[in-house]
Amino acid sequence: MNRRLFCFGLGYTAEAFARRVRALGWQVAGTARTREGVERIKNLGYDAFLFDGEEPSHDAGDAIAHATHVLISAGPDAAGDPTLRHHGRNLADATRLGWIGYLSTIGVYGNSCGEWVDETAMPHPGSDRTRRRLAAEDDWLAFGRTYGKTVQVFRLGGIYGPGRSVIEDIRDGTARRIVKPGQVFNRIHVDDIATVLEAAADGRGTHALYNVTDGEPSPPQVVVEHAAHLLGVAPPPEIPFDEAPLSPMGRSFYSENRRVSSQRIRDDLGVTLRYPSYREGVAAILVALES
């Protein structure tokens, strides 16, 4: 069967997956929220459709109907998940559709005070943003049960990669070395996300939920220091967390401290991360930028 991927929200992360499967001969289509975004997707060689979440994408029906795989990276709003709200019926009626992947966040776990959590842990989202994410996860899983579709949820760590890394931040002068004692974050390279999604879309997994993170949750200032060392420059000065000029959303990230295990992607999907920590990932980005 000719495989066709439809991405609701064909942005940075979904693009990495789209590139991977297009190289395998898949056809790819996706949505953007703006007409400029639609043109960007078309320039990448994919079919593109406008979907702003406020109303259905009026010309995407045929592409959705013929999709064999669907990836949702568009987030929920205050009214719920816009893809389900506007296109749930299209997806339910898509007879060739065998797999739906939903991109969520490890933020749904809330604060574990630095302790390890895995997919068996009870989520305790601490913000409206993550409560909406958890509700959307539940809605998608219920959709799969109702309509006999395979739905898998992927809780992602902090996404980085070419164009979105500490290397670029140091070079353009925006990197900050914020220090909050005991604070750690999980990260994940965008190419490793694509590897996990490829394995899941190929039907290798048996679970409905996967954490997609590196294996070494680390203090943010350590990552900045490592990148500065690779670049041969002095790291930016330390800023105590209480003095850091953070946005309310940025400050909310620091209010939760957890270590998230992704052992399941190895045990169940058979995925070995190419970048198991920030060290390998940051080094690879620098090599790519200088080649």
HELIX and SHEET records of a PDB file:
HELIX    1   1 TYR A   12  ARG A   22  1                                  11    
HELIX    2   2 ARG A   35  ASN A   43  1                                   9    
HELIX    3   3 GLY A   61  ALA A   65  1                                   5    
HELIX    4   4 PRO A   82  ASP A   93  1                                  12    
HELIX    5   5 ILE A  106  TYR A  109  5                                   4    
HELIX    6   6 ASP A  128  TYR A  147  1                                  20    
HELIX    7   7 VAL A  166  ASP A  172  1                                   7    
HELIX    8   8 VAL A  190  ALA A  201  1                                  12    
HELIX    9   9 PRO A  220  LEU A  231  1                                  12    
HELIX   10  10 PHE A  241  GLU A  243  5                                   3    
HELIX   11  11 PRO A  248  TYR A  254  1                                   7    
HELIX   12  12 GLN A  263  ASP A  267  1                                   5    
HELIX   13  13 TYR A  278  GLU A  290  1                                  13    
SHEET    1   A 7 ASP A  47  LEU A  50  0                                        
SHEET    2   A 7 GLN A  27  ALA A  32  1                                        
SHEET    3   A 7 ARG A   4  PHE A   8  1                                        
SHEET    4   A 7 HIS A  69  ILE A  72  1                                        
SHEET    5   A 7 TRP A  99  THR A 105  1                                        
SHEET    6   A 7 THR A 150  LEU A 156  1                                        
SHEET    7   A 7 LEU A 209  VAL A 212  1                                        
SHEET    1   B 2 TRP A 116  VAL A 117  0                                        
SHEET    2   B 2 ARG A 259  VAL A 260  1                                        
SHEET    1   C 2 GLY A 158  TYR A 160  0                                        
SHEET    2   C 2 ARG A 187  HIS A 189  1                                        
SHEET    1   D 2 ARG A 177  VAL A 179  0                                        
SHEET    2   D 2 GLU A 238  PRO A 240  1                                        
END                                                                             
